[in-house]
Every structure is written in structure tokens, then in C-alpha cells.
């Protein structure tokens, strides 16, 4: 039941945000990274969804990494 | 890896709901968003917020940025995955 309520709340939030994003947000200064291809990605250590510390530089020499920045959990953004 | 300002608990619930197999990282202090220059202002129902601009960045094994995509383009991961796979194949050859 709790999951259903959460899903419905997320859906309403998504629908609400979708309308707002297209209008108001685009009038604001659009954030754009100054980082470009070939630059070293700034290192970071963040906590994942299993409460483990993840450090970007730990992947060096091991794996290519995709960083997918999303607006908020439970939204389509 | 996914990154947002959500808490680890919110990300855990979100990960469970959508069934992702990759980690969702929590940038609650917005330090990484700021360092990457993609902290974006949003005006939602009169409230002012700062969240991530939807962005996808491919980082190679040397820690260097190989590709950057924004907004609607960044929502579809196919291009980034294709580039990442290409990097992997290139390295293997």
C-alpha cells in the first residue's frame, strides 16, 4: 500500500514538474558545465543507495563510467 | 551511475521501484553538481529550488570526459552507452 501511495505521489510530482520545467525553468539562466571533452572529470566520493562510499577515481584504469545526473528520484527527469 | 540530490534512503526506494542495476549516488550537499557546473534553478509552484540539470557524462578509464549530453538528449542513455561500449572495444583491441 505504501508503495502504491509513493508511486502515485511520484506520478503527480512528475506531472506537476513537467509543466513547470517547460515554462519557468527555461527562462532562468541555464546551467552548463564548463567541463569539456578531454578534461579530467573532477573526483568525488558520494554515498550510494546501499550506504556505501563510491569514489570516482577508484574506477581509473578499470572501467569507463557513465555519470547520469537526474533531477529528483521518483520523477522522469 | 546515477547522481541526484536525493538522500541514500530516497535513492534506495527509487532504485527498488525502477529496478536499476547500477548505483544511485547521493549529492545532498550539491558539491558535485556545483563542481560539475550543472546546478540548475527551478521554479516550481512559486518555490525556488536548485537541483541537477539533466546531464549525462561519459568518463573513460583515464578519468577523462569523453562525452557530455543535456536535457532531453540526456534522458535517453543509448548514445552514452554506445560511446562507452566503443571505448571499451577500442581498449580491448
Backbone of each chain as nested JSON, in Angstrom:
{
  "chains": [
    {"id": "A", "residues": [
      {"number": 1, "name": "UNK", "atoms": {"N": [0.845, -1.209, 0.0], "CA": [0.0, 0.0, 0.0], "C": [0.874, 1.25, 0.0]}},
      {"number": 2, "name": "UNK", "atoms": {"N": [1.89, 1.207, 0.869], "CA": [2.783, 2.361, 0.971], "C": [3.471, 2.626, -0.367]}},
      {"number": 3, "name": "UNK", "atoms": {"N": [3.812, 1.522, -1.029], "CA": [4.495, 1.65, -2.323], "C": [3.573, 2.285, -3.356]}},
      {"number": 4, "name": "UNK", "atoms": {"N": [2.291, 1.905, -3.313], "CA": [1.322, 2.454, -4.266], "C": [1.159, 3.954, -4.036]}},
      {"number": 5, "name": "UNK", "atoms": {"N": [1.043, 4.33, -2.754], "CA": [0.892, 5.747, -2.417], "C": [2.123, 6.517, -2.894]}},
      {"number": 6, "name": "UNK", "atoms": {"N": [3.302, 5.94, -2.668], "CA": [4.535, 6.594, -3.089], "C": [4.571, 6.752, -4.602]}},
      {"number": 7, "name": "UNK", "atoms": {"N": [4.137, 5.698, -5.312], "CA": [4.143, 5.739, -6.773], "C": [3.188, 6.802, -7.292]}},
      {"number": 8, "name": "UNK", "atoms": {"N": [2.003, 6.882, -6.677], "CA": [1.019, 7.879, -7.106], "C": [1.539, 9.286, -6.82]}},
      {"number": 9, "name": "UNK", "atoms": {"N": [2.133, 9.456, -5.637], "CA": [2.687, 10.769, -5.282], "C": [3.777, 11.161, -6.273]}},
      {"number": 10, "name": "UNK", "atoms": {"N": [4.6, 10.184, -6.642], "CA": [5.679, 10.434, -7.605], "C": [5.128, 10.828, -8.954]}},
      {"number": 11, "name": "UNK", "atoms": {"N": [4.025, 10.187, -9.358], "CA": [3.411, 10.48, -10.652], "C": [2.885, 11.91, -10.683]}},
      {"number": 12, "name": "UNK", "atoms": {"N": [2.204, 12.298, -9.607], "CA": [1.687, 13.662, -9.551], "C": [2.819, 14.682, -9.555]}},
      {"number": 13, "name": "UNK", "atoms": {"N": [3.885, 14.364, -8.828], "CA": [5.037, 15.264, -8.787], "C": [5.628, 15.397, -10.184]}},
      {"number": 14, "name": "UNK", "atoms": {"N": [5.727, 14.27, -10.878], "CA": [6.286, 14.262, -12.231], "C": [5.436, 15.117, -13.163]}},
      {"number": 15, "name": "UNK", "atoms": {"N": [4.102, 14.925, -13.097], "CA": [3.212, 15.69, -13.973], "C": [3.29, 17.178, -13.651]}},
      {"number": 16, "name": "UNK", "atoms": {"N": [3.341, 17.482, -12.371], "CA": [3.429, 18.877, -11.955], "C": [4.712, 19.514, -12.4]}},
      {"number": 17, "name": "UNK", "atoms": {"N": [5.804, 18.795, -12.227], "CA": [7.107, 19.328, -12.575], "C": [7.241, 19.493, -14.082]}},
      {"number": 18, "name": "UNK", "atoms": {"N": [6.685, 18.555, -14.836], "CA": [6.842, 18.591, -16.286], "C": [6.321, 19.908, -16.854]}},
      {"number": 19, "name": "UNK", "atoms": {"N": [5.166, 20.344, -16.37], "CA": [4.594, 21.589, -16.851], "C": [5.426, 22.783, -16.447]}},
      {"number": 20, "name": "UNK", "atoms": {"N": [5.943, 22.748, -15.242], "CA": [6.723, 23.876, -14.746], "C": [8.066, 23.979, -15.442]}},
      {"number": 21, "name": "UNK", "atoms": {"N": [8.681, 22.843, -15.688], "CA": [10.018, 22.853, -16.29], "C": [10.006, 23.546, -17.641]}},
      {"number": 22, "name": "UNK", "atoms": {"N": [8.987, 23.248, -18.44], "CA": [8.97, 23.751, -19.801], "C": [8.814, 25.265, -19.835]}},
      {"number": 23, "name": "UNK", "atoms": {"N": [8.145, 25.825, -18.848], "CA": [7.891, 27.258, -18.873], "C": [8.903, 28.058, -18.058]}},
      {"number": 24, "name": "UNK", "atoms": {"N": [8.765, 27.96, -16.741], "CA": [9.542, 28.845, -15.881], "C": [11.034, 28.565, -15.903]}},
      {"number": 25, "name": "UNK", "atoms": {"N": [11.375, 27.298, -15.809], "CA": [12.786, 26.957, -15.639], "C": [13.641, 27.398, -16.82]}},
      {"number": 26, "name": "UNK", "atoms": {"N": [13.077, 27.337, -18.023], "CA": [13.886, 27.668, -19.192], "C": [14.178, 29.155, -19.297]}},
      {"number": 27, "name": "UNK", "atoms": {"N": [13.415, 29.958, -18.546], "CA": [13.693, 31.391, -18.566], "C": [14.882, 31.717, -17.68]}},
      {"number": 28, "name": "UNK", "atoms": {"N": [15.187, 30.834, -16.759], "CA": [16.321, 31.058, -15.876], "C": [17.61, 30.81, -16.653]}},
      {"number": 29, "name": "UNK", "atoms": {"N": [18.697, 31.3, -16.081], "CA": [19.99, 31.009, -16.694], "C": [20.197, 29.509, -16.707]}},
      {"number": 30, "name": "UNK", "atoms": {"N": [20.502, 28.96, -17.872], "CA": [20.678, 27.529, -17.998], "C": [22.074, 27.145, -17.522]}},
      {"number": 31, "name": "UNK", "atoms": {"N": [22.093, 26.26, -16.532], "CA": [23.378, 25.762, -16.036], "C": [24.051, 24.939, -17.119]}},
      {"number": 32, "name": "UNK", "atoms": {"N": [25.291, 25.188, -17.326], "CA": [26.017, 24.408, -18.319], "C": [27.442, 24.21, -17.817]}},
      {"number": 33, "name": "UNK", "atoms": {"N": [27.855, 22.984, -17.799], "CA": [29.189, 22.702, -17.288], "C": [30.252, 23.336, -18.172]}},
      {"number": 34, "name": "UNK", "atoms": {"N": [31.309, 23.799, -17.548], "CA": [32.431, 24.337, -18.317], "C": [33.384, 23.204, -18.673]}},
      {"number": 35, "name": "UNK", "atoms": {"N": [33.072, 22.02, -18.146], "CA": [33.906, 20.861, -18.457], "C": [33.69, 20.472, -19.908]}},
      {"number": 36, "name": "UNK", "atoms": {"N": [34.742, 20.05, -20.57], "CA": [34.606, 19.645, -21.966], "C": [35.35, 18.341, -22.202]}},
      {"number": 37, "name": "UNK", "atoms": {"N": [35.11, 17.782, -23.356], "CA": [35.743, 16.505, -23.693], "C": [37.257, 16.628, -23.584]}},
      {"number": 38, "name": "UNK", "atoms": {"N": [37.867, 15.67, -22.937], "CA": [39.318, 15.682, -22.752], "C": [39.735, 16.16, -21.369]}},
      {"number": 39, "name": "UNK", "atoms": {"N": [38.835, 16.913, -20.702], "CA": [39.125, 17.362, -19.334], "C": [39.057, 16.172, -18.373]}},
      {"number": 40, "name": "UNK", "atoms": {"N": [39.848, 16.254, -17.308], "CA": [39.744, 15.229, -16.261], "C": [38.485, 15.51, -15.452]}},
      {"number": 41, "name": "UNK", "atoms": {"N": [37.639, 14.508, -15.292], "CA": [36.406, 14.666, -14.511], "C": [36.77, 14.904, -13.049]}},
      {"number": 42, "name": "UNK", "atoms": {"N": [36.241, 15.966, -12.432], "CA": [36.538, 16.215, -11.013], "C": [36.192, 14.99, -10.166]}},
      {"number": 43, "name": "UNK", "atoms": {"N": [37.119, 14.635, -9.286], "CA": [36.895, 13.451, -8.459], "C": [35.861, 13.745, -7.367]}},
      {"number": 44, "name": "UNK", "atoms": {"N": [35.203, 12.724, -6.922], "CA": [34.24, 12.881, -5.829], "C": [34.07, 11.554, -5.1]}},
      {"number": 45, "name": "UNK", "atoms": {"N": [33.592, 11.658, -3.88], "CA": [33.183, 10.481, -3.105], "C": [31.762, 10.734, -2.62]}},
      {"number": 46, "name": "UNK", "atoms": {"N": [30.84, 9.857, -2.998], "CA": [29.439, 10.014, -2.601], "C": [28.914, 8.695, -2.039]}},
      {"number": 47, "name": "UNK", "atoms": {"N": [27.792, 8.778, -1.324], "CA": [27.169, 7.593, -0.74], "C": [26.125, 7.029, -1.711]}},
      {"number": 48, "name": "UNK", "atoms": {"N": [26.195, 5.735, -1.969], "CA": [25.217, 5.13, -2.876], "C": [23.957, 4.675, -2.128]}},
      {"number": 49, "name": "UNK", "atoms": {"N": [23.042, 4.038, -2.86], "CA": [21.755, 3.657, -2.282], "C": [21.868, 2.472, -1.328]}},
      {"number": 50, "name": "UNK", "atoms": {"N": [23.087, 1.918, -1.204], "CA": [23.323, 0.85, -0.219], "C": [24.198, 1.375, 0.926]}},
      {"number": 51, "name": "UNK", "atoms": {"N": [24.296, 2.673, 1.015], "CA": [25.05, 3.361, 2.068], "C": [26.543, 3.038, 2.01]}},
      {"number": 52, "name": "UNK", "atoms": {"N": [27.052, 2.787, 0.811], "CA": [28.486, 2.557, 0.617], "C": [29.097, 3.801, -0.028]}},
      {"number": 53, "name": "UNK", "atoms": {"N": [30.358, 4.057, 0.3], "CA": [31.061, 5.193, -0.29], "C": [31.577, 4.797, -1.677]}},
      {"number": 54, "name": "UNK", "atoms": {"N": [31.321, 5.641, -2.656], "CA": [31.774, 5.386, -4.023], "C": [32.654, 6.556, -4.464]}},
      {"number": 55, "name": "UNK", "atoms": {"N": [33.88, 6.22, -4.878], "CA": [34.819, 7.257, -5.306], "C": [35.065, 7.118, -6.8]}},
      {"number": 56, "name": "UNK", "atoms": {"N": [34.882, 8.197, -7.535], "CA": [35.019, 8.13, -8.998], "C": [36.399, 7.614, -9.403]}},
      {"number": 57, "name": "UNK", "atoms": {"N": [37.445, 8.115, -8.738], "CA": [38.809, 7.751, -9.151], "C": [39.136, 6.275, -8.895]}},
      {"number": 58, "name": "UNK", "atoms": {"N": [38.302, 5.588, -8.115], "CA": [38.516, 4.147, -7.918], "C": [38.306, 3.356, -9.216]}},
      {"number": 59, "name": "UNK", "atoms": {"N": [37.626, 3.973, -10.186], "CA": [37.368, 3.286, -11.459], "C": [38.503, 3.496, -12.459]}},
      {"number": 60, "name": "UNK", "atoms": {"N": [39.444, 4.382, -12.119], "CA": [40.537, 4.675, -13.058], "C": [41.334, 3.425, -13.381]}},
      {"number": 61, "name": "UNK", "atoms": {"N": [41.587, 3.247, -14.673], "CA": [42.346, 2.093, -15.12], "C": [41.553, 0.804, -15.108]}},
      {"number": 62, "name": "UNK", "atoms": {"N": [40.284, 0.9, -14.682], "CA": [39.456, -0.315, -14.575], "C": [38.228, -0.266, -15.49]}},
      {"number": 63, "name": "UNK", "atoms": {"N": [37.453, 0.792, -15.359], "CA": [36.178, 0.842, -16.089], "C": [35.908, 2.236, -16.635]}},
      {"number": 64, "name": "UNK", "atoms": {"N": [35.222, 2.271, -17.796], "CA": [34.618, 3.521, -18.251], "C": [33.35, 3.714, -17.42]}},
      {"number": 65, "name": "UNK", "atoms": {"N": [33.006, 4.968, -17.155], "CA": [31.873, 5.245, -16.275], "C": [30.906, 6.219, -16.946]}},
      {"number": 66, "name": "UNK", "atoms": {"N": [29.608, 5.953, -16.817], "CA": [28.592, 6.915, -17.259], "C": [28.016, 7.579, -16.014]}},
      {"number": 67, "name": "UNK", "atoms": {"N": [28.111, 8.917, -15.952], "CA": [27.505, 9.674, -14.855], "C": [26.185, 10.241, -15.367]}},
      {"number": 68, "name": "UNK", "atoms": {"N": [25.078, 9.752, -14.832], "CA": [23.756, 10.21, -15.26], "C": [23.155, 11.063, -14.147]}},
      {"number": 69, "name": "UNK", "atoms": {"N": [23.248, 12.38, -14.306], "CA": [22.686, 13.292, -13.304], "C": [21.187, 13.427, -13.568]}},
      {"number": 70, "name": "UNK", "atoms": {"N": [20.371, 13.129, -12.549], "CA": [18.92, 13.246, -12.713], "C": [18.373, 14.237, -11.707]}},
      {"number": 71, "name": "UNK", "atoms": {"N": [17.211, 14.818, -12.045], "CA": [16.683, 15.929, -11.249], "C": [16.28, 15.468, -9.853]}},
      {"number": 72, "name": "UNK", "atoms": {"N": [15.388, 14.516, -9.778], "CA": [14.916, 14.017, -8.488], "C": [14.46, 12.572, -8.628]}},
      {"number": 73, "name": "UNK", "atoms": {"N": [14.599, 11.813, -7.56], "CA": [14.054, 10.455, -7.547], "C": [12.535, 10.512, -7.707]}},
      {"number": 74, "name": "UNK", "atoms": {"N": [11.952, 9.485, -8.251], "CA": [10.504, 9.341, -8.454], "C": [9.96, 10.325, -9.488]}},
      {"number": 75, "name": "UNK", "atoms": {"N": [10.856, 10.862, -10.326], "CA": [10.396, 11.678, -11.446], "C": [11.009, 11.084, -12.708]}},
      {"number": 76, "name": "UNK", "atoms": {"N": [10.519, 11.508, -13.826], "CA": [11.06, 11.018, -15.091], "C": [12.242, 11.821, -15.561]}},
      {"number": 77, "name": "UNK", "atoms": {"N": [12.621, 12.847, -14.759], "CA": [13.717, 13.73, -15.196], "C": [15.047, 13.156, -14.849]}}
    ]},
    {"id": "B", "residues": [
      {"number": 1, "name": "UNK", "atoms": {"N": [26.409, 5.316, -13.358], "CA": [25.947, 5.643, -12.019], "C": [25.009, 6.847, -12.104]}},
      {"number": 2, "name": "UNK", "atoms": {"N": [23.923, 6.794, -11.357], "CA": [23.016, 7.925, -11.295], "C": [23.402, 8.829, -10.142]}},
      {"number": 3, "name": "UNK", "atoms": {"N": [23.214, 10.136, -10.308], "CA": [23.552, 11.094, -9.249], "C": [22.44, 12.133, -9.138]}},
      {"number": 4, "name": "UNK", "atoms": {"N": [21.98, 12.38, -7.899], "CA": [20.986, 13.439, -7.663], "C": [21.183, 13.965, -6.242]}},
      {"number": 5, "name": "UNK", "atoms": {"N": [20.345, 14.929, -5.872], "CA": [20.451, 15.493, -4.517], "C": [19.653, 14.682, -3.501]}},
      {"number": 6, "name": "UNK", "atoms": {"N": [19.028, 13.6, -3.95], "CA": [18.22, 12.782, -3.042], "C": [19.08, 12.098, -1.981]}},
      {"number": 7, "name": "UNK", "atoms": {"N": [18.457, 11.753, -0.868], "CA": [19.154, 11.043, 0.207], "C": [19.4, 9.597, -0.216]}},
      {"number": 8, "name": "UNK", "atoms": {"N": [20.343, 8.898, 0.421], "CA": [20.528, 7.474, 0.12], "C": [19.249, 6.668, 0.331]}},
      {"number": 9, "name": "UNK", "atoms": {"N": [18.454, 7.021, 1.335], "CA": [17.204, 6.299, 1.601], "C": [16.218, 6.49, 0.445]}},
      {"number": 10, "name": "UNK", "atoms": {"N": [16.098, 7.729, -0.042], "CA": [15.192, 8.0, -1.168], "C": [15.692, 7.28, -2.417]}},
      {"number": 11, "name": "UNK", "atoms": {"N": [17.002, 7.301, -2.612], "CA": [17.565, 6.615, -3.777], "C": [17.364, 5.102, -3.686]}},
      {"number": 12, "name": "UNK", "atoms": {"N": [17.453, 4.57, -2.464], "CA": [17.239, 3.128, -2.284], "C": [15.811, 2.75, -2.668]}},
      {"number": 13, "name": "UNK", "atoms": {"N": [14.848, 3.571, -2.237], "CA": [13.442, 3.309, -2.572], "C": [13.212, 3.463, -4.075]}},
      {"number": 14, "name": "UNK", "atoms": {"N": [13.839, 4.486, -4.654], "CA": [13.709, 4.739, -6.093], "C": [14.336, 3.589, -6.888]}},
      {"number": 15, "name": "UNK", "atoms": {"N": [15.504, 3.127, -6.436], "CA": [16.199, 2.024, -7.118], "C": [15.338, 0.767, -7.102]}},
      {"number": 16, "name": "UNK", "atoms": {"N": [14.686, 0.542, -5.954], "CA": [13.833, -0.639, -5.826], "C": [12.621, -0.521, -6.754]}},
      {"number": 17, "name": "UNK", "atoms": {"N": [12.065, 0.686, -6.819], "CA": [10.863, 0.894, -7.634], "C": [11.139, 0.69, -9.12]}},
      {"number": 18, "name": "UNK", "atoms": {"N": [12.253, 1.223, -9.599], "CA": [12.506, 1.159, -11.044], "C": [13.438, 0.009, -11.414]}},
      {"number": 19, "name": "UNK", "atoms": {"N": [13.972, -0.69, -10.39], "CA": [14.767, -1.885, -10.646], "C": [16.102, -1.64, -11.317]}},
      {"number": 20, "name": "UNK", "atoms": {"N": [16.772, -0.542, -10.972], "CA": [18.067, -0.282, -11.591], "C": [19.127, -1.249, -11.072]}},
      {"number": 21, "name": "UNK", "atoms": {"N": [20.107, -1.53, -11.914], "CA": [21.179, -2.449, -11.524], "C": [22.491, -1.695, -11.317]}},
      {"number": 22, "name": "UNK", "atoms": {"N": [22.446, -0.376, -11.43], "CA": [23.647, 0.434, -11.195], "C": [23.409, 1.316, -9.963]}},
      {"number": 23, "name": "UNK", "atoms": {"N": [24.478, 1.788, -9.324], "CA": [24.302, 2.568, -8.092], "C": [23.717, 3.954, -8.325]}},
      {"number": 24, "name": "UNK", "atoms": {"N": [22.914, 4.404, -7.375], "CA": [22.401, 5.777, -7.374], "C": [23.115, 6.52, -6.247]}},
      {"number": 25, "name": "UNK", "atoms": {"N": [23.82, 7.576, -6.601], "CA": [24.639, 8.299, -5.628], "C": [23.924, 9.549, -5.13]}},
      {"number": 26, "name": "UNK", "atoms": {"N": [24.174, 9.852, -3.86], "CA": [23.508, 10.964, -3.193], "C": [24.447, 12.165, -3.052]}},
      {"number": 27, "name": "UNK", "atoms": {"N": [24.073, 13.276, -3.692], "CA": [24.853, 14.521, -3.593], "C": [24.014, 15.56, -2.855]}},
      {"number": 28, "name": "UNK", "atoms": {"N": [23.68, 15.231, -1.608], "CA": [22.779, 16.084, -0.834], "C": [23.333, 17.483, -0.608]}},
      {"number": 29, "name": "UNK", "atoms": {"N": [24.645, 17.608, -0.514], "CA": [25.255, 18.926, -0.299], "C": [25.488, 19.681, -1.608]}},
      {"number": 30, "name": "UNK", "atoms": {"N": [25.141, 19.031, -2.721], "CA": [25.256, 19.645, -4.05], "C": [26.698, 19.996, -4.413]}},
      {"number": 31, "name": "UNK", "atoms": {"N": [27.647, 19.356, -3.757], "CA": [29.06, 19.657, -4.017], "C": [29.482, 19.22, -5.411]}},
      {"number": 32, "name": "UNK", "atoms": {"N": [29.037, 18.034, -5.813], "CA": [29.423, 17.523, -7.131], "C": [28.706, 18.305, -8.238]}},
      {"number": 33, "name": "UNK", "atoms": {"N": [27.419, 18.589, -8.017], "CA": [26.673, 19.378, -9.008], "C": [27.335, 20.733, -9.21]}},
      {"number": 34, "name": "UNK", "atoms": {"N": [27.803, 21.315, -8.114], "CA": [28.469, 22.607, -8.198], "C": [29.812, 22.469, -8.923]}},
      {"number": 35, "name": "UNK", "atoms": {"N": [30.585, 21.44, -8.548], "CA": [31.902, 21.223, -9.16], "C": [31.778, 20.964, -10.661]}},
      {"number": 36, "name": "UNK", "atoms": {"N": [30.693, 20.305, -11.054], "CA": [30.486, 19.988, -12.468], "C": [29.724, 21.107, -13.194]}},
      {"number": 37, "name": "UNK", "atoms": {"N": [29.288, 22.126, -12.442], "CA": [28.64, 23.283, -13.063], "C": [27.266, 23.004, -13.619]}},
      {"number": 38, "name": "UNK", "atoms": {"N": [26.539, 22.063, -13.017], "CA": [25.225, 21.715, -13.555], "C": [24.128, 21.827, -12.495]}},
      {"number": 39, "name": "UNK", "atoms": {"N": [24.344, 22.724, -11.529], "CA": [23.294, 23.016, -10.554], "C": [22.351, 24.028, -11.211]}},
      {"number": 40, "name": "UNK", "atoms": {"N": [21.101, 23.654, -11.358], "CA": [20.172, 24.466, -12.149], "C": [19.006, 24.961, -11.297]}},
      {"number": 41, "name": "UNK", "atoms": {"N": [18.635, 26.258, -11.439], "CA": [17.488, 26.763, -10.68], "C": [16.167, 26.319, -11.301]}},
      {"number": 42, "name": "UNK", "atoms": {"N": [15.243, 25.891, -10.453], "CA": [13.902, 25.51, -10.9], "C": [12.891, 26.322, -10.109]}},
      {"number": 43, "name": "UNK", "atoms": {"N": [11.833, 26.742, -10.764], "CA": [10.735, 27.457, -10.112], "C": [9.51, 26.556, -10.198]}},
      {"number": 44, "name": "UNK", "atoms": {"N": [9.15, 25.952, -9.071], "CA": [8.034, 25.011, -9.063], "C": [6.933, 25.518, -8.137]}},
      {"number": 45, "name": "UNK", "atoms": {"N": [5.798, 25.866, -8.719], "CA": [4.658, 26.383, -7.955], "C": [5.081, 27.542, -7.051]}},
      {"number": 46, "name": "UNK", "atoms": {"N": [5.894, 28.42, -7.585], "CA": [6.317, 29.602, -6.837], "C": [7.5, 29.364, -5.924]}},
      {"number": 47, "name": "UNK", "atoms": {"N": [7.9, 28.126, -5.744], "CA": [9.058, 27.812, -4.892], "C": [10.331, 27.771, -5.712]}},
      {"number": 48, "name": "UNK", "atoms": {"N": [11.402, 28.285, -5.146], "CA": [12.692, 28.292, -5.842], "C": [13.534, 27.127, -5.336]}},
      {"number": 49, "name": "UNK", "atoms": {"N": [14.04, 26.337, -6.252], "CA": [14.854, 25.177, -5.897], "C": [16.093, 25.127, -6.781]}},
      {"number": 50, "name": "UNK", "atoms": {"N": [17.088, 24.417, -6.298], "CA": [18.275, 24.166, -7.115], "C": [18.527, 22.665, -7.139]}},
      {"number": 51, "name": "UNK", "atoms": {"N": [18.35, 22.084, -8.3], "CA": [18.557, 20.658, -8.493], "C": [19.493, 20.471, -9.681]}},
      {"number": 52, "name": "UNK", "atoms": {"N": [19.743, 19.22, -10.024], "CA": [20.642, 18.943, -11.151], "C": [19.974, 19.264, -12.48]}},
      {"number": 53, "name": "UNK", "atoms": {"N": [20.747, 19.797, -13.415], "CA": [20.308, 19.819, -14.798], "C": [20.491, 18.39, -15.302]}},
      {"number": 54, "name": "UNK", "atoms": {"N": [19.517, 17.871, -16.047], "CA": [19.633, 16.501, -16.554], "C": [20.836, 16.437, -17.486]}},
      {"number": 55, "name": "UNK", "atoms": {"N": [21.855, 15.71, -17.072], "CA": [23.121, 15.673, -17.807], "C": [23.694, 14.264, -17.779]}},
      {"number": 56, "name": "UNK", "atoms": {"N": [24.232, 13.829, -18.887], "CA": [24.921, 12.538, -18.934], "C": [26.357, 12.766, -19.384]}},
      {"number": 57, "name": "UNK", "atoms": {"N": [27.296, 12.254, -18.613], "CA": [28.72, 12.442, -18.901], "C": [29.403, 11.076, -18.959]}},
      {"number": 58, "name": "UNK", "atoms": {"N": [30.144, 10.842, -20.041], "CA": [30.904, 9.597, -20.158], "C": [32.352, 9.888, -19.752]}},
      {"number": 59, "name": "UNK", "atoms": {"N": [32.839, 9.137, -18.768], "CA": [34.214, 9.284, -18.269], "C": [34.984, 8.01, -18.619]}},
      {"number": 60, "name": "UNK", "atoms": {"N": [36.131, 8.162, -19.289], "CA": [36.875, 6.964, -19.698], "C": [37.759, 6.425, -18.569]}},
      {"number": 61, "name": "UNK", "atoms": {"N": [38.476, 5.359, -18.87], "CA": [39.292, 4.705, -17.835], "C": [40.43, 5.575, -17.324]}},
      {"number": 62, "name": "UNK", "atoms": {"N": [40.784, 6.605, -18.107], "CA": [41.827, 7.539, -17.66], "C": [41.252, 8.664, -16.807]}},
      {"number": 63, "name": "UNK", "atoms": {"N": [39.932, 8.609, -16.574], "CA": [39.29, 9.653, -15.772], "C": [38.967, 10.891, -16.577]}},
      {"number": 64, "name": "UNK", "atoms": {"N": [39.075, 10.795, -17.912], "CA": [38.819, 11.963, -18.758], "C": [37.401, 11.916, -19.347]}},
      {"number": 65, "name": "UNK", "atoms": {"N": [36.827, 13.108, -19.481], "CA": [35.476, 13.222, -20.044], "C": [35.531, 12.963, -21.55]}},
      {"number": 66, "name": "UNK", "atoms": {"N": [34.685, 12.064, -22.009], "CA": [34.645, 11.736, -23.435], "C": [33.382, 12.233, -24.113]}},
      {"number": 67, "name": "UNK", "atoms": {"N": [32.348, 12.547, -23.323], "CA": [31.08, 12.939, -23.935], "C": [30.188, 13.606, -22.898]}},
      {"number": 68, "name": "UNK", "atoms": {"N": [29.448, 14.658, -23.325], "CA": [28.501, 15.339, -22.44], "C": [27.186, 15.547, -23.195]}},
      {"number": 69, "name": "UNK", "atoms": {"N": [26.072, 15.211, -22.556], "CA": [24.74, 15.437, -23.143], "C": [23.839, 16.091, -22.106]}},
      {"number": 70, "name": "UNK", "atoms": {"N": [22.889, 16.927, -22.592], "CA": [21.982, 17.631, -21.675], "C": [20.518, 17.338, -21.974]}},
      {"number": 71, "name": "UNK", "atoms": {"N": [19.708, 17.582, -20.965], "CA": [18.245, 17.662, -21.081], "C": [17.626, 16.439, -21.76]}},
      {"number": 72, "name": "UNK", "atoms": {"N": [16.722, 16.664, -22.72], "CA": [16.001, 15.548, -23.339], "C": [16.963, 14.54, -23.95]}},
      {"number": 73, "name": "UNK", "atoms": {"N": [18.024, 15.031, -24.518], "CA": [19.024, 14.157, -25.124], "C": [19.652, 13.254, -24.068]}},
      {"number": 74, "name": "UNK", "atoms": {"N": [19.826, 13.802, -22.861], "CA": [20.479, 13.049, -21.786], "C": [19.552, 12.009, -21.164]}},
      {"number": 75, "name": "UNK", "atoms": {"N": [18.235, 12.175, -21.344], "CA": [17.297, 11.216, -20.764], "C": [17.433, 9.844, -21.428]}},
      {"number": 76, "name": "UNK", "atoms": {"N": [17.697, 9.863, -22.736], "CA": [17.904, 8.604, -23.454], "C": [19.385, 8.209, -23.356]}},
      {"number": 77, "name": "UNK", "atoms": {"N": [19.678, 7.107, -22.675], "CA": [21.079, 6.744, -22.423], "C": [21.769, 6.048, -23.604]}},
      {"number": 78, "name": "UNK", "atoms": {"N": [21.028, 5.768, -24.666], "CA": [21.589, 4.941, -25.741], "C": [22.881, 5.493, -26.318]}},
      {"number": 79, "name": "UNK", "atoms": {"N": [22.908, 6.803, -26.539], "CA": [24.101, 7.41, -27.132], "C": [25.313, 7.249, -26.211]}},
      {"number": 80, "name": "UNK", "atoms": {"N": [25.113, 7.537, -24.918], "CA": [26.203, 7.418, -23.945], "C": [26.673, 5.97, -23.823]}},
      {"number": 81, "name": "UNK", "atoms": {"N": [25.712, 5.049, -23.816], "CA": [26.059, 3.628, -23.714], "C": [26.861, 3.202, -24.94]}},
      {"number": 82, "name": "UNK", "atoms": {"N": [26.438, 3.683, -26.109], "CA": [27.137, 3.36, -27.356], "C": [28.58, 3.862, -27.319]}},
      {"number": 83, "name": "UNK", "atoms": {"N": [28.752, 5.084, -26.838], "CA": [30.106, 5.662, -26.741], "C": [30.947, 4.871, -25.745]}},
      {"number": 84, "name": "UNK", "atoms": {"N": [30.335, 4.523, -24.621], "CA": [31.029, 3.77, -23.576], "C": [31.452, 2.391, -24.106]}},
      {"number": 85, "name": "UNK", "atoms": {"N": [30.562, 1.759, -24.844], "CA": [30.876, 0.454, -25.425], "C": [32.015, 0.589, -26.435]}},
      {"number": 86, "name": "UNK", "atoms": {"N": [31.977, 1.666, -27.216], "CA": [33.038, 1.924, -28.186], "C": [34.385, 2.099, -27.513]}},
      {"number": 87, "name": "UNK", "atoms": {"N": [34.392, 2.798, -26.379], "CA": [35.638, 2.994, -25.627], "C": [36.173, 1.653, -25.139]}},
      {"number": 88, "name": "UNK", "atoms": {"N": [35.249, 0.817, -24.681], "CA": [35.635, -0.5, -24.17], "C": [36.254, -1.345, -25.289]}},
      {"number": 89, "name": "UNK", "atoms": {"N": [35.573, -1.358, -26.45], "CA": [36.055, -2.15, -27.587], "C": [37.41, -1.644, -28.062]}},
      {"number": 90, "name": "UNK", "atoms": {"N": [37.562, -0.308, -28.079], "CA": [38.809, 0.302, -28.532], "C": [39.966, -0.117, -27.622]}},
      {"number": 91, "name": "UNK", "atoms": {"N": [39.664, -0.153, -26.317], "CA": [40.689, -0.512, -25.341], "C": [41.072, -1.983, -25.441]}},
      {"number": 92, "name": "UNK", "atoms": {"N": [40.074, -2.807, -25.784], "CA": [40.312, -4.253, -25.842], "C": [41.137, -4.651, -27.059]}},
      {"number": 93, "name": "UNK", "atoms": {"N": [41.058, -3.796, -28.145], "CA": [41.75, -4.169, -29.392], "C": [43.259, -3.911, -29.305]}}
    ]}
  ]
}
